[in-house]
Amino acid sequence: MADAEQSDVSSVSTIAVTAAVGAVIFLFVLLCSIGRKEKKENDKDENDQQVKKSEKISEKGSKRSRANVRSKKTAHVPLSHPWLCCTLKGHGANILSADFSPNGKYFLTAAEDRSLMLWSVKEFPQKEHKFIRGTVELDHATKVSFSPDSKAFLTCLFNENTIRIFRIGKKEDTGNVTLAASFDFPKQTHSAEIISIGISSSGKFIMTCHRDTQLNVWTIKGELLAAIDTHQMNNSYGAVSHCGRFVASSGFTPDIKVWEVVFDKSGNFKEAKRAFELKGHGAGVHSFSFNSDSSRMVSVSKDGTWKYWNTDVKYEYDQDPKLLLTGTLSNPCLRLIVLSPDARTIVIAGDTTISVCNALTGKEEEVIENVHSESISSLIFDISGKYFVSMGDKHAQVFHNITGYRATVADLEEKERKSPGGAMKERLRVQIQEARSSLSAIMDAATNGHADSK
């Protein structure tokens, strides 16, 4: 009995020892397995980090390459041309629109980077060009237009597709000029993109021309006066005449339609009635322009021609405008056209090229190429007709209107020959001498290298 009990104790001890040894071995194997797994995970993490690092380096290189491509594509090459007065620099993105103030003092530009810049016209001939900077909050302006008193301006907002009015003021403490947002027009239910804006010289109404067939007339407080259907399938351009009487549009159809915005003697709006049409192009009209008193107009079409019109007619008696000249475009890319205030110079632009024509003879006098690094987006004359300005990248190129000076001399000389004599003939001689002196001074400056890009 005692031997049996001793044998049982011995068996239990052996099992316990075996179990303990097995547990130790199992624990050792488990620890080794965990160690190998952690090593594999660490190795994997290191490999992943190296791959990510390589990808980041590759991505940076790719971005740098793309940036280099973009910078090479949009790099500004200084323009050198004898007609160039100056280059206005300051915007950080492409300039989309510009306008001159009616008092002739200011030039306003708006760019994609939300910036607005107000320049002094009298500083154009100088080497340095200062500007007042403003910002379009949470949006950017695609179009700008000065008010008649030159104390405010309209902007067309890209995202909101509506009008915001800015005031030009001064800080009380410093007297510095400021550009401050005043108010926005109510959000429009009409959603088609606004492609053109303008304000009448009387300040009585504002026009918006839309991408579809809509042309709207508003009060300066944003109340809708008239909604005009142009029936042109789509609009390509719209404008308010400089005299403040007319609004007009062009589009897919080969004509320009003009309406008179009529007010009664008390200043109350009556109607927007059809005035006249310019017919003669063989395809859709890209754009058009009025002179200062709306007695002349020009247009440029997809048919490869530009036309010069006499619009000094009594349309209320069914008189039609008269076609004075038809010119052939020297470059099919030309789409933007402007007429000088005195109706003596026609400037047409497209892509990166500008063509300058004499409106009296129809002759193309100058072709200026590679004006901008990107397509020209805006073209405008100043109120005096001394300059025309193009926008196409971050810069505005200001040119002397040499053709205008030449046409003025020729026109005045013709009037002098027809003049019977006396005081009139003497006044014409003085005007001829002044025009010749101005032209000579500009060309002399160009010869001496002062008209290059500054």
C-alpha positions in Angstrom: 0.0 0.0 0.0 2.8 2.4 0.8 4.7 1.5 -2.4 1.6 2.3 -4.4 1.2 5.7 -2.8 4.9 6.5 -3.4 4.5 5.5 -7.1 1.6 7.9 -7.5 3.5 10.8 -6.0 6.4 10.2 -8.3 4.1 10.2 -11.4 2.5 13.5 -10.3 6.0 15.1 -9.9 7.1 13.8 -13.4 3.9 15.3 -15.0 4.3 18.6 -13.3 8.0 18.9 -14.4 7.0 17.9 -17.9 4.2 20.5 -17.9 6.5 23.2 -16.6 9.2 22.5 -19.2 6.5 22.5 -22.0 5.2 25.8 -20.8 8.6 27.3 -20.9 9.3 26.0 -24.4 5.9 27.3 -25.6 6.6 30.7 -24.1 10.0 30.8 -25.7 8.5 29.9 -29.1 5.7 32.4 -28.7 8.3 35.2 -27.9 10.4 34.3 -30.9 7.3 34.4 -33.1 6.3 37.8 -31.8 9.8 39.1 -32.3 9.9 37.9 -35.9 6.4 39.4 -36.6 7.5 42.8 -35.1 10.6 42.7 -37.2 8.7 42.0 -40.4 6.2 44.8 -39.5 9.1 47.2 -38.8 10.8 46.2 -42.1 7.5 46.7 -43.9 7.0 50.1 -42.3 10.5 51.1 -43.3 9.9 49.9 -46.8 6.5 51.8 -46.9 8.2 54.9 -45.6 10.9 54.7 -48.3 8.3 54.1 -51.0 6.2 57.1 -49.7 9.4 59.2 -49.5 10.2 58.2 -53.1 6.7 59.0 -54.2 6.8 62.4 -52.5 10.1 63.2 -54.2 8.7 62.0 -57.5 5.5 64.0 -56.9 7.5 67.1 -56.0 9.5 66.7 -59.1 6.4 66.2 -61.2 4.7 69.3 -59.7 7.9 71.3 -60.2 8.0 70.1 -63.8 4.3 71.1 -64.3 5.0 74.4 -62.6 8.0 75.0 -64.9 5.8 74.1 -67.9 3.1 76.6 -66.7 5.7 79.3 -65.9 7.3 78.8 -69.3 3.9 78.9 -71.0 2.8 82.1 -69.3 6.2 83.8 -68.9 6.1 87.5 -69.8 8.4 88.6 -72.5 8.8 92.4 -72.4 7.2 93.9 -75.5 9.2 96.4 -77.5 7.3 98.5 -80.1 7.6 102.1 -81.1 3.9 102.7 -80.3 4.2 101.3 -76.8 3.8 103.9 -74.1 4.1 101.6 -71.0 3.3 98.3 -69.5 1.3 98.3 -66.3 2.4 95.5 -63.9 1.1 94.5 -60.5 -1.6 91.8 -60.8 -0.8 88.3 -59.7 -3.1 86.7 -62.3 -4.7 87.3 -65.7 -6.5 90.6 -66.2 -10.0 90.0 -67.3 -11.5 93.5 -67.8 -10.6 97.2 -67.6 -12.3 100.7 -67.9 -11.3 104.4 -68.0 -13.1 106.8 -65.8 -15.3 109.4 -67.6 -13.2 112.3 -66.1 -10.1 110.9 -67.8 -8.1 110.5 -64.6 -8.2 106.8 -63.8 -7.8 103.5 -65.3 -9.3 100.4 -63.6 -8.2 96.8 -64.0 -9.7 93.6 -62.5 -7.9 90.2 -62.4 -8.6 86.5 -61.6 -6.7 86.8 -58.3 -9.6 88.9 -56.9 -7.5 92.1 -57.2 -8.7 95.5 -58.4 -6.2 98.2 -59.3 -6.7 101.9 -59.9 -4.0 103.6 -62.0 -3.4 107.3 -62.8 -3.7 108.0 -66.5 -1.3 111.0 -66.3 1.4 108.7 -65.1 1.3 106.5 -68.3 4.3 108.3 -69.9 6.3 108.0 -66.8 8.7 105.1 -65.8 7.0 104.3 -62.5 3.3 103.5 -62.3 1.7 103.5 -58.8 -1.7 102.0 -58.2 -4.4 101.8 -55.5 -5.3 98.2 -54.7 -8.7 96.8 -53.8 -10.1 93.2 -53.3 -13.2 91.4 -54.4 -14.1 89.4 -51.3 -14.8 85.7 -51.8 -15.1 86.1 -55.6 -13.5 87.9 -58.5 -14.7 90.4 -61.1 -15.0 89.4 -64.7 -16.2 92.8 -65.9 -15.8 96.4 -64.7 -17.5 99.7 -65.7 -17.1 103.2 -64.2 -20.0 105.3 -63.1 -20.6 108.7 -64.8 -19.3 110.7 -61.8 -16.1 108.6 -61.7 -16.7 108.0 -58.0 -17.9 104.4 -58.2 -17.7 101.4 -60.5 -19.6 98.3 -61.3 -18.1 94.8 -61.1 -19.6 91.5 -62.4 -19.0 88.7 -59.9 -17.9 85.4 -61.3 -19.3 83.0 -58.7 -22.5 85.0 -57.8 -23.1 86.0 -61.4 -24.5 89.4 -60.3 -23.4 93.0 -59.9 -21.4 94.5 -57.0 -20.9 98.3 -56.8 -17.7 99.7 -55.3 -17.1 103.2 -54.1 -13.9 105.2 -54.5 -13.3 107.1 -51.3 -10.6 108.4 -48.9 -9.6 107.5 -45.4 -10.3 110.3 -43.0 -7.1 109.9 -41.0 -4.6 109.6 -43.9 -6.5 110.8 -47.0 -5.5 107.7 -48.9 -7.8 106.6 -51.7 -9.8 103.4 -51.0 -11.8 101.0 -53.1 -14.7 99.7 -50.9 -17.6 97.4 -51.8 -20.9 99.3 -51.4 -23.7 96.8 -52.1 -24.7 93.8 -54.3 -27.6 93.5 -56.7 -30.1 90.9 -55.5 -29.2 87.4 -56.6 -30.7 87.0 -60.0 -33.2 84.2 -60.9 -31.9 84.4 -64.4 -28.9 82.1 -64.2 -27.3 82.5 -67.6 -23.7 83.9 -67.4 -23.3 87.7 -67.6 -20.9 88.5 -70.5 -21.1 92.3 -70.7 -22.1 95.2 -68.3 -22.4 98.9 -68.7 -23.9 102.1 -67.2 -25.4 105.0 -69.1 -23.6 108.4 -69.1 -26.7 109.8 -67.4 -26.5 107.3 -64.6 -30.2 106.4 -65.1 -29.7 102.7 -65.9 -27.4 99.7 -65.9 -27.2 97.0 -68.6 -26.3 93.3 -68.2 -26.0 91.1 -71.3 -26.2 87.4 -70.8 -24.8 84.3 -72.5 -28.3 83.2 -73.7 -30.6 85.7 -75.5 -31.3 88.0 -72.5 -30.4 91.6 -72.2 -31.6 93.4 -69.0 -31.9 97.0 -68.1 -31.8 97.9 -64.4 -32.0 100.9 -62.1 -28.8 101.8 -60.3 -30.3 100.2 -57.2 -30.8 96.9 -58.9 -34.5 97.0 -59.8 -35.3 95.4 -63.2 -36.7 97.9 -65.7 -36.8 95.8 -68.9 -35.9 92.3 -69.9 -35.2 92.2 -73.6 -35.1 89.0 -75.7 -32.5 89.6 -78.4 -33.7 86.5 -80.5 -30.1 85.8 -81.5 -29.9 82.2 -80.4 -27.1 83.3 -78.1 -25.4 86.6 -77.3 -21.7 87.2 -77.9 -21.4 90.8 -76.8 -23.4 93.7 -75.4 -22.7 97.4 -74.7 -24.2 100.7 -73.6 -23.4 103.6 -76.1 -21.1 106.3 -74.8 -23.9 108.9 -75.2 -26.1 106.9 -72.8 -29.1 106.5 -75.1 -28.7 103.0 -76.5 -28.0 99.4 -75.6 -27.0 96.9 -78.2 -26.2 93.2 -78.6 -24.6 90.9 -81.2 -24.6 87.1 -81.3 -25.1 84.1 -83.5 -27.1 86.0 -86.1 -25.2 88.2 -88.6 -26.5 91.5 -87.3 -26.3 94.0 -84.4 -29.5 95.0 -82.7 -29.8 98.4 -81.1 -32.5 99.6 -78.6 -33.1 103.1 -77.2 -33.8 103.3 -73.5 -36.4 106.0 -73.1 -37.2 108.1 -70.1 -39.9 110.8 -69.7 -39.3 114.4 -68.9 -39.7 113.6 -65.2 -36.9 111.0 -65.4 -39.2 108.0 -65.2 -38.5 105.0 -67.3 -40.9 104.5 -70.2 -39.6 101.7 -72.5 -36.7 100.1 -74.3 -37.7 100.3 -77.9 -36.0 99.0 -81.0 -34.0 101.7 -82.7 -32.1 100.2 -85.7 -30.1 97.2 -86.8 -26.8 96.9 -88.6 -27.1 94.3 -91.4 -24.6 93.1 -93.9 -22.3 90.6 -92.3 -22.5 87.0 -93.6 -22.0 85.3 -90.2 -22.3 85.9 -86.5 -20.9 89.1 -85.1 -18.1 88.7 -82.5 -18.2 92.3 -81.1 -18.9 96.0 -82.0 -18.2 99.5 -80.7 -19.7 103.0 -80.7 -17.8 106.3 -81.0 -18.4 109.0 -78.4 -21.7 110.4 -79.8 -23.0 107.2 -81.4 -22.8 108.6 -84.9 -20.4 105.9 -86.0 -20.1 102.2 -85.2 -17.8 99.3 -86.1 -18.3 95.6 -86.0 -16.2 92.4 -86.6 -17.7 89.1 -87.7 -17.0 85.4 -88.1 -17.2 86.0 -91.9 -13.6 87.4 -91.8 -14.6 91.1 -92.2 -14.9 94.2 -90.2 -17.4 97.0 -91.1 -17.6 100.7 -90.4 -21.1 102.3 -90.2 -22.7 105.7 -90.3 -25.4 105.5 -87.6 -26.2 109.2 -87.6 -29.7 108.6 -88.9 -33.3 109.4 -88.0 -34.3 105.9 -87.3 -37.7 107.1 -86.0 -38.4 107.9 -89.7 -37.2 104.5 -90.8 -33.8 105.7 -92.0 -31.3 102.8 -92.0 -27.6 103.1 -91.0 -25.2 103.4 -93.9 -22.2 101.1 -94.5 -19.1 103.3 -95.1 -16.3 100.7 -95.3 -15.7 96.9 -95.3 -12.3 95.6 -94.4 -10.9 92.1 -94.6 -9.3 90.7 -91.5 -5.5 90.1 -91.9 -5.8 87.4 -89.2 -8.8 85.1 -88.7 -8.2 85.2 -84.9 -9.3 88.8 -84.6 -12.5 89.0 -82.5 -12.4 92.2 -80.4 -13.0 95.6 -82.0 -13.0 99.1 -80.6 -13.6 102.5 -82.2 -11.8 105.6 -81.0 -14.0 108.4 -79.5 -13.4 110.6 -82.6 -14.1 107.7 -84.9 -10.8 108.0 -86.7 -9.1 104.8 -85.5 -10.2 101.2 -85.4 -8.3 98.6 -83.3 -9.0 94.9 -83.7 -7.5 92.2 -81.5 -7.5 88.4 -81.1 -5.2 85.7 -79.8 -2.0 87.7 -79.1 -2.2 90.1 -82.2 -3.5 93.6 -82.6 -4.4 95.2 -85.9 -4.8 99.0 -86.2 -6.8 100.5 -89.1 -7.4 104.1 -90.3 -11.2 104.6 -90.2 -11.1 107.3 -92.8 -9.3 105.2 -95.4 -9.9 101.6 -94.2 -6.2 100.9 -94.5 -4.5 98.6 -92.0 -1.6 100.7 -90.8 0.0 98.5 -88.2 0.0 94.9 -87.0 1.5 94.3 -83.5 2.2 90.6 -82.8 3.0 88.7 -79.5 1.5 91.6 -77.5 0.7 89.2 -74.6 1.7 85.7 -73.5 -1.9 84.6 -73.6 -5.0 85.5 -75.6 -6.2 89.1 -75.4 -9.2 89.3 -73.2 -10.0 93.0 -73.2 -9.4 96.1 -75.5 -10.3 99.7 -74.8 -9.6 103.4 -75.8 -9.2 106.1 -73.2 -11.7 108.9 -73.3 -9.3 111.3 -75.1 -8.4 108.8 -77.8 -4.7 109.2 -77.1 -4.2 105.7 -76.0 -5.6 102.2 -76.5 -4.9 99.4 -74.0 -5.0 95.7 -74.3 -5.1 93.0 -71.6 -4.3 89.4 -72.0 -2.1 88.2 -69.2 -1.0 89.8 -65.9 -0.1 93.0 -67.7 -1.8 95.8 -69.5 -0.1 97.2 -72.6 -0.7 100.9 -73.2 -0.2 102.1 -76.8 -0.1 105.6 -78.3 -2.8 106.0 -80.9 -0.4 106.9 -83.7 -3.0 106.2 -86.4 -5.3 108.6 -84.7 -2.7 111.4 -84.8 -2.1 110.7 -88.5 -5.8 110.6 -89.3 -6.4 113.8 -87.4 -3.7 115.6 -89.4 -5.1 114.3 -92.7 -8.7 115.2 -91.8 -7.8 118.7 -90.6 -5.7 119.3 -93.7 -8.7 118.4 -95.9 -10.9 120.7 -93.9 -8.3 123.5 -94.2 -8.3 123.1 -98.0 -12.1 123.4 -98.1 -12.2 126.3 -95.6 -13.0 129.7 -97.2 -10.4 131.4 -95.0 -10.4 133.7 -92.1 -10.5 132.7 -88.4 -11.7 129.1 -89.2 -8.7 128.5 -91.4 -6.3 129.8 -88.8 -7.8 127.6 -86.1 -7.4 124.6 -88.3 -3.8 125.4 -88.9 -3.2 125.6 -85.1 -4.9 122.3 -84.6 -2.8 120.7 -87.4 0.4 122.0 -85.8 -0.5 120.7 -82.4 -1.3 117.2 -83.8 2.0 117.1 -85.7 4.0 118.2 -82.7 2.4 115.5 -80.5 3.1 112.9 -83.1 6.6 114.0 -83.6 7.3 114.0 -79.8 6.0 110.4 -79.5 8.0 109.1 -82.4 11.2 110.9 -81.2 10.8 109.3 -77.8 10.4 105.9 -79.4 13.5 106.4 -81.5 15.5 107.3 -78.4 14.2 104.1 -76.6 11.8 105.7 -74.2 8.7 104.0 -75.6 9.8 100.5 -74.8 8.3 98.5 -72.0 9.0 100.0 -68.7 
